[in-house]
Amino acid sequence: MSVCSMTGFAYLQIPTPLGLLGIELKSVNSRYLEVNQRIPEELRFFEGEMRQAITTRVTRGKVDCRMQWVGEPEFEQTLNTKAVENLLKVQQEVLAVCADAKVLTVSNILQFPGVLKPASVDEESLKRAVMNGLQKTLETLLEARKREGRALATVINGYCDQIESIVAELAPKLPVIIENIESKLQDRLSEALSNSLLENSTLSSEEITDRIRQEVTLYAIKLDVDEEMNRLLTHIKEVRRLLTGSGEIGKKLDFLMQELNREANTLGSKAAAIEMTQASLALKVAIEKMREQVQNLQ
């Protein structure tokens, strides 16, 4: 099994004892599995089995199953007298409440589901033909979802390349950036504090210099983003691993997108140079684009 998208489409026409039947399946992304069915009245007696066949093969996404007869039905119909009697009984109850309501015509009655039914049909043969056709349509749908999944995996790997490239470009600049910041900060602190502390403190010049050096070092530690950079690369490695696997990976990848975004935001909050700010923004753009694609994966 390979990575699957939640987007797919399939259509098949099959012969049945009641005529040619068109089966259409289409699916789009959804947080959970949702199946909607629109089928002819003649097939309602095994509607639950159709739903089960779909939910057994599809685990996530919104799936629409539509079946309809192609052309005119090729079976003789007969009147379901019980359905007509029930319909007329309900009509009398409505007229008792609303006397101005229009009375149903013959044409109206014949349009109600269940009023007309096949004169005779082998239900087992009918069910077998339709279920076989549904399974074939499902196969086509799942193949479409796999093709879409492979295409999405390629796109997502491309965004992984972008993120790794941003990290690789920023990493060698960080020591120089931190060194420049330390140097400037030490000069400013020395200039602002040395004279004042020497005049009002019993500390020696060497002790004051050492204290300034400690403060600069602590500030530099706060600016260090090695952890964030390493976690970004670790998360990207896990994304790639999931994309080469199978099964339901959409929710796992969605969680990783949140973690990637968290690291990019932390990098931005620690930014002490324009290079770090630009890298953080570029990372967040790539992560958001990747997240949009991830939401389409099963």
Phi, psi and omega in degrees: 000142182241177180299134182240141169278164173267000181258130179189164180213143176207143178217136181213142173251132183229146174280140176225168177301342180256004180124184182282129183243130175265127179244122180239129176234129174220146182222148177226172184288145178203153182294324181235182175273127179224123182243124176244134183237137171230107186227157178298153181301327182295344183254004185296335187292346174230033179301320180298323179292325176296315180300316180297322179299323180288312184291339177288329184262334183245129185252344181204145180120165176264116185248126175254123177247120181234127177234138176206152179290137179271117184075200179282138177303141183261033181230149178284135181252153177228161184278132175270091186299325180295320179295321178295316179301317178296321180295316180293325177296316178296322178300317179299322179293322178293316180296330178293330180270321183230093185294338182277354181296145180283143178282142180294138174269170177301319180298318178299315183298317183292341181276346181288137178303136176092348181288321175254138179220156179301139181298317177202138180203142174279102186299323180294318178295319179297312182297318181298317181296316183290318181294322176297317178296321179296319179296319178295320178294321177299319178301315179297318178299314182293325176295320178296319179294325178292317179299315178298321180297318178296321179294318179295321179300321178296317179296315182295321176298328176296320177291326175299319177301317180299315182296316178297324179293320179296316179296316181296327180285324183281323188309309181292342180279337187299314179303319180294318179299312181296319180297317179296318179296317179299316182297313180295318181294320180294320179297316182293318179295318180298316181294320185281328190252331188303306182299317182295317182290323180294325181284329188243013184223154176273359180291145177280168179298322180294321180292321178294318179297319179295321179294320178297320180297321178297316180296319179296319180296316178299320180294321180295323178297320179295332181276348184295129182239020179302318180299314181297319180295317180295320179292324176302313181292325178295316179296320179296321177298320179291323176301313180298320180297316180296323182292340178266357181267210182211177178086199182276109181242352185303312182292324178295317179293324179298320177297318179296327177297321177297318180292319177299318180294324179298316180293321179296321178294320178296319176301319179294321181291335179266359185301125179238009178208156184298328180296321180290320178296315180296320179296318179299316180295317180296321178298314182295324177295313180296320181294319180294319177296321179293320180299321179299321179286322180301325183294348177267355183270144178293000000 
